[in-house]
Amino acid sequence: MSGAVLSKTALRAQAKVAREEAHAQSLAQGGAAARQAVQLLLGFLQPHVGQVIAGYMPLGSELDPRPAMTELSMHGPVAVPVVEAKAQPLRFDLWTPEAEMISGAFGAAIPKISEPVVPEVVIVPMLAFNRAGHRLGYGGGFYDRTLAKLRADGPVFAVGLAYAGQEAHELPVEPTDAPLDAIVTEREVLTF
């Protein structure tokens, strides 16, 4: 393993601990940080209401975007990602709060009935982020490939959703890492 791989592996482990701590703190406060992040996200996405917006089904300590997705679904189509194959871009299927969900790859819930759509806005989960608009994911490259493919076909707005405690001052950035257009936390909205 190269030093860069070891560095990213160690960084992912540290970032996961930081996210779990931020999530636990939010839960201890009745979910206040998560609610505040969702409210900021909804306000920030108001200019995009009615467009196809992709959220995600949270895993573990990921900040849960479903309350925002539920609100957004009242005004336009909302989708969730579906892993089709390793090292491939994600597909997005229509989602509603009432959709019957089944277990997909990596344990993420996906709609039982697949109705593929192309999102114009993508809400992105992460382990860590920096103030330059970069994120640290899980290492599979799914969102990097997906954003590159979507952006090659037209404009797409990528918004990271994270706890403020997930901020990292230094992140290794590779040429294939897709930058975000904005990051929303419970404290602020960063735009790039």
Contacts in CASP RR format, 6 or more apart in sequence:
PFRMAT RR
TARGET T0000
AUTHOR 0000-0000-0000
METHOD contacts of the structure
MODEL  1
MSGAVLSKTALRAQAKVAREEAHAQSLAQGGAAARQAVQLLLGFLQPHVG
QVIAGYMPLGSELDPRPAMTELSMHGPVAVPVVEAKAQPLRFDLWTPEAE
MISGAFGAAIPKISEPVVPEVVIVPMLAFNRAGHRLGYGGGFYDRTLAKL
RADGPVFAVGLAYAGQEAHELPVEPTDAPLDAIVTEREVLTF
1 9 0 8 1.000
4 172 0 8 1.000
7 172 0 8 1.000
8 136 0 8 1.000
8 139 0 8 1.000
8 172 0 8 1.000
11 128 0 8 1.000
11 136 0 8 1.000
11 168 0 8 1.000
11 171 0 8 1.000
11 172 0 8 1.000
12 127 0 8 1.000
12 136 0 8 1.000
12 137 0 8 1.000
12 138 0 8 1.000
12 139 0 8 1.000
15 127 0 8 1.000
15 128 0 8 1.000
15 136 0 8 1.000
15 166 0 8 1.000
15 168 0 8 1.000
16 61 0 8 1.000
16 127 0 8 1.000
18 128 0 8 1.000
18 165 0 8 1.000
18 166 0 8 1.000
19 61 0 8 1.000
19 62 0 8 1.000
19 127 0 8 1.000
19 128 0 8 1.000
19 162 0 8 1.000
19 163 0 8 1.000
19 165 0 8 1.000
19 166 0 8 1.000
20 61 0 8 1.000
21 165 0 8 1.000
22 33 0 8 1.000
22 61 0 8 1.000
22 163 0 8 1.000
22 164 0 8 1.000
22 165 0 8 1.000
22 166 0 8 1.000
23 34 0 8 1.000
23 60 0 8 1.000
23 61 0 8 1.000
23 63 0 8 1.000
23 163 0 8 1.000
24 61 0 8 1.000
25 33 0 8 1.000
26 32 0 8 1.000
26 33 0 8 1.000
26 34 0 8 1.000
26 163 0 8 1.000
26 186 0 8 1.000
32 186 0 8 1.000
33 163 0 8 1.000
33 164 0 8 1.000
33 186 0 8 1.000
34 63 0 8 1.000
34 64 0 8 1.000
34 186 0 8 1.000
35 67 0 8 1.000
36 186 0 8 1.000
36 187 0 8 1.000
37 63 0 8 1.000
37 161 0 8 1.000
37 162 0 8 1.000
37 163 0 8 1.000
37 184 0 8 1.000
37 185 0 8 1.000
37 186 0 8 1.000
38 64 0 8 1.000
38 65 0 8 1.000
38 67 0 8 1.000
38 68 0 8 1.000
40 184 0 8 1.000
40 185 0 8 1.000
40 186 0 8 1.000
40 188 0 8 1.000
40 189 0 8 1.000
41 65 0 8 1.000
41 68 0 8 1.000
41 123 0 8 1.000
41 159 0 8 1.000
41 161 0 8 1.000
41 184 0 8 1.000
42 68 0 8 1.000
42 71 0 8 1.000
42 72 0 8 1.000
44 159 0 8 1.000
44 182 0 8 1.000
44 184 0 8 1.000
44 189 0 8 1.000
45 53 0 8 1.000
45 68 0 8 1.000
45 72 0 8 1.000
45 121 0 8 1.000
45 159 0 8 1.000
48 120 0 8 1.000
48 121 0 8 1.000
48 157 0 8 1.000
49 72 0 8 1.000
49 75 0 8 1.000
49 76 0 8 1.000
50 72 0 8 1.000
50 75 0 8 1.000
50 76 0 8 1.000
50 77 0 8 1.000
51 76 0 8 1.000
51 119 0 8 1.000
51 120 0 8 1.000
51 121 0 8 1.000
52 76 0 8 1.000
52 77 0 8 1.000
52 78 0 8 1.000
52 79 0 8 1.000
52 92 0 8 1.000
52 117 0 8 1.000
52 118 0 8 1.000
52 119 0 8 1.000
52 120 0 8 1.000
52 121 0 8 1.000
53 69 0 8 1.000
53 72 0 8 1.000
53 76 0 8 1.000
53 77 0 8 1.000
53 78 0 8 1.000
53 79 0 8 1.000
53 119 0 8 1.000
53 120 0 8 1.000
53 121 0 8 1.000
53 122 0 8 1.000
53 123 0 8 1.000
54 78 0 8 1.000
54 79 0 8 1.000
54 80 0 8 1.000
54 81 0 8 1.000
54 92 0 8 1.000
54 119 0 8 1.000
54 121 0 8 1.000
54 122 0 8 1.000
54 123 0 8 1.000
55 65 0 8 1.000
55 69 0 8 1.000
55 78 0 8 1.000
55 79 0 8 1.000
55 80 0 8 1.000
55 81 0 8 1.000
55 95 0 8 1.000
55 122 0 8 1.000
55 123 0 8 1.000
56 62 0 8 1.000
56 65 0 8 1.000
56 80 0 8 1.000
56 81 0 8 1.000
56 108 0 8 1.000
56 123 0 8 1.000
56 124 0 8 1.000
56 125 0 8 1.000
57 66 0 8 1.000
57 80 0 8 1.000
57 101 0 8 1.000
57 108 0 8 1.000
57 109 0 8 1.000
57 110 0 8 1.000
58 64 0 8 1.000
58 65 0 8 1.000
58 66 0 8 1.000
58 125 0 8 1.000
59 106 0 8 1.000
59 107 0 8 1.000
59 108 0 8 1.000
59 125 0 8 1.000
62 125 0 8 1.000
63 125 0 8 1.000
63 161 0 8 1.000
63 162 0 8 1.000
63 163 0 8 1.000
65 123 0 8 1.000
65 161 0 8 1.000
66 97 0 8 1.000
68 123 0 8 1.000
69 78 0 8 1.000
69 95 0 8 1.000
69 97 0 8 1.000
69 123 0 8 1.000
70 97 0 8 1.000
72 78 0 8 1.000
73 95 0 8 1.000
73 96 0 8 1.000
73 97 0 8 1.000
77 94 0 8 1.000
77 117 0 8 1.000
78 94 0 8 1.000
78 95 0 8 1.000
78 96 0 8 1.000
79 92 0 8 1.000
79 93 0 8 1.000
79 94 0 8 1.000
79 95 0 8 1.000
79 117 0 8 1.000
79 119 0 8 1.000
80 92 0 8 1.000
80 93 0 8 1.000
80 95 0 8 1.000
80 108 0 8 1.000
80 109 0 8 1.000
80 110 0 8 1.000
80 111 0 8 1.000
81 90 0 8 1.000
81 91 0 8 1.000
81 92 0 8 1.000
81 108 0 8 1.000
81 142 0 8 1.000
81 146 0 8 1.000
82 90 0 8 1.000
82 91 0 8 1.000
82 92 0 8 1.000
82 93 0 8 1.000
82 104 0 8 1.000
82 105 0 8 1.000
82 110 0 8 1.000
82 114 0 8 1.000
83 90 0 8 1.000
83 104 0 8 1.000
83 105 0 8 1.000
83 106 0 8 1.000
83 108 0 8 1.000
83 142 0 8 1.000
84 90 0 8 1.000
84 91 0 8 1.000
86 140 0 8 1.000
87 140 0 8 1.000
87 141 0 8 1.000
87 145 0 8 1.000
88 142 0 8 1.000
88 145 0 8 1.000
89 142 0 8 1.000
89 145 0 8 1.000
89 146 0 8 1.000
89 148 0 8 1.000
89 149 0 8 1.000
89 150 0 8 1.000
90 142 0 8 1.000
90 143 0 8 1.000
90 145 0 8 1.000
90 146 0 8 1.000
91 116 0 8 1.000
92 116 0 8 1.000
92 117 0 8 1.000
92 118 0 8 1.000
92 119 0 8 1.000
93 110 0 8 1.000
93 111 0 8 1.000
93 114 0 8 1.000
93 115 0 8 1.000
93 116 0 8 1.000
93 117 0 8 1.000
94 111 0 8 1.000
94 115 0 8 1.000
94 116 0 8 1.000
94 117 0 8 1.000
95 111 0 8 1.000
99 111 0 8 1.000
99 112 0 8 1.000
99 113 0 8 1.000
100 111 0 8 1.000
100 112 0 8 1.000
100 113 0 8 1.000
101 109 0 8 1.000
101 110 0 8 1.000
101 111 0 8 1.000
101 112 0 8 1.000
102 109 0 8 1.000
102 110 0 8 1.000
102 111 0 8 1.000
102 112 0 8 1.000
103 109 0 8 1.000
103 110 0 8 1.000
104 110 0 8 1.000
118 150 0 8 1.000
118 153 0 8 1.000
119 150 0 8 1.000
119 156 0 8 1.000
120 155 0 8 1.000
120 156 0 8 1.000
120 157 0 8 1.000
121 156 0 8 1.000
121 157 0 8 1.000
121 158 0 8 1.000
121 159 0 8 1.000
122 143 0 8 1.000
122 146 0 8 1.000
122 147 0 8 1.000
122 150 0 8 1.000
122 156 0 8 1.000
122 157 0 8 1.000
122 158 0 8 1.000
122 159 0 8 1.000
123 159 0 8 1.000
123 160 0 8 1.000
123 161 0 8 1.000
124 135 0 8 1.000
124 143 0 8 1.000
124 147 0 8 1.000
124 158 0 8 1.000
124 159 0 8 1.000
124 160 0 8 1.000
124 161 0 8 1.000
124 180 0 8 1.000
125 137 0 8 1.000
125 160 0 8 1.000
125 161 0 8 1.000
125 162 0 8 1.000
126 135 0 8 1.000
126 136 0 8 1.000
126 137 0 8 1.000
126 160 0 8 1.000
126 161 0 8 1.000
126 162 0 8 1.000
126 166 0 8 1.000
127 135 0 8 1.000
127 136 0 8 1.000
127 137 0 8 1.000
127 138 0 8 1.000
127 166 0 8 1.000
128 135 0 8 1.000
128 136 0 8 1.000
128 137 0 8 1.000
128 162 0 8 1.000
128 166 0 8 1.000
128 167 0 8 1.000
128 168 0 8 1.000
128 171 0 8 1.000
129 135 0 8 1.000
129 136 0 8 1.000
129 160 0 8 1.000
129 162 0 8 1.000
129 166 0 8 1.000
129 167 0 8 1.000
129 168 0 8 1.000
129 171 0 8 1.000
129 180 0 8 1.000
129 183 0 8 1.000
130 167 0 8 1.000
130 168 0 8 1.000
130 169 0 8 1.000
130 170 0 8 1.000
130 171 0 8 1.000
131 167 0 8 1.000
131 190 0 8 1.000
132 173 0 8 1.000
132 179 0 8 1.000
132 192 0 8 1.000
133 179 0 8 1.000
133 180 0 8 1.000
133 183 0 8 1.000
133 190 0 8 1.000
133 192 0 8 1.000
134 171 0 8 1.000
134 173 0 8 1.000
134 177 0 8 1.000
134 179 0 8 1.000
134 180 0 8 1.000
135 143 0 8 1.000
135 160 0 8 1.000
135 162 0 8 1.000
135 171 0 8 1.000
135 177 0 8 1.000
135 180 0 8 1.000
135 183 0 8 1.000
136 168 0 8 1.000
136 171 0 8 1.000
137 143 0 8 1.000
141 176 0 8 1.000
143 158 0 8 1.000
143 178 0 8 1.000
144 176 0 8 1.000
144 177 0 8 1.000
144 178 0 8 1.000
146 178 0 8 1.000
147 156 0 8 1.000
147 158 0 8 1.000
147 178 0 8 1.000
148 176 0 8 1.000
148 178 0 8 1.000
150 156 0 8 1.000
151 178 0 8 1.000
157 181 0 8 1.000
157 182 0 8 1.000
158 178 0 8 1.000
158 179 0 8 1.000
158 180 0 8 1.000
158 181 0 8 1.000
158 182 0 8 1.000
159 180 0 8 1.000
159 181 0 8 1.000
159 182 0 8 1.000
159 183 0 8 1.000
159 184 0 8 1.000
160 180 0 8 1.000
160 182 0 8 1.000
160 183 0 8 1.000
160 184 0 8 1.000
161 183 0 8 1.000
161 184 0 8 1.000
162 183 0 8 1.000
162 184 0 8 1.000
162 185 0 8 1.000
163 185 0 8 1.000
163 186 0 8 1.000
164 185 0 8 1.000
164 186 0 8 1.000
164 187 0 8 1.000
164 188 0 8 1.000
165 185 0 8 1.000
166 185 0 8 1.000
167 185 0 8 1.000
179 192 0 8 1.000
180 192 0 8 1.000
181 191 0 8 1.000
181 192 0 8 1.000
182 189 0 8 1.000
182 190 0 8 1.000
182 191 0 8 1.000
182 192 0 8 1.000
183 189 0 8 1.000
183 190 0 8 1.000
184 190 0 8 1.000
END
